[in-house]
Amino acid sequence: MSVETKELINEISKLRNEIYKHEELIKNTKELIKIKRLQLYDTCNHEWIYDEWANWDDRCKYVCKICNCYRNRNWN
């Protein structure tokens, strides 16, 4: 195996590791956002308004005009 081939294999491996690290960061950040949204839902003094963009078959048609959370806690 040539030196150039080994270098390319190492570069590809490093790049894959970088992708993995970034994917983990994205996953962890999404989970943190979910936790923060639930905290926001629990602390806000909601003012529910009808969501004009809701479709006729949407399960929840109300959002808080302060925090933009849905009326159902589990969907935030």
N, C-alpha and C positions, 0 to 999 in steps of 0.2 A: 504494500500500500504506500502510495506516495505521500510526501509531506503535505502537499496541497490538499489531498483527500482527507487526511487526518485533521487538518485545520478547518476544513469545511464541516466535517462531522462535529467537531467541538463547537463551532459557531452555531450550528443548528441546535445542538443540545442546549447551549446557553440561551438561545432565543426561545426555545420551548419552555425552559425554566422561567424566563421572564414572563411569558404568557401565563404560566401557572400562577406566579406570584400576583400578577395583575387580576386574574380571575378570582383568586382568593380575596383580594382587596375589595373588588366589586361586590362579591357575595357578602362579606362582612359589613360593608357600608350599607348595602340594601337592608340587612337585618337591623342595623342600628337605626336607619330611617324608620323602619316598621315600629321599633320600640318607641322612638320619639313621637311618631304619629299617634300611638296609643296614649302616651302621656299627654299629648296635646288634647286629644279627645276628652280625657278625664279632667283636665284643668280648665278648659274653655267654658265660658258662660254662653252657650250656643244660642244663636238666633237663626232658627231654621227657616229657609226660604225654598220655594218650589224651584227645582232645577229646570229652567226653560229648555235646556238641551237634552233632557231625559226623553227617551223613547217610550212609546206606549207600553212596551213590555219590560221595561227596566224594573227591577225589584225595589229599588229605592229611588224616589223622586225628589228627595229633599237633601239639601246641603246646608252647612252652616256658613252664613255670610261672613263670619269672623275668621274662622280657621280653615274653611273649605273642606271640612270632613263630611263624610256621608252620615246620615242619621243612624245607620247601623254601625255600631262600634267595630264589629268584626271585619268590615270592609275597608278600614283605613290603614 
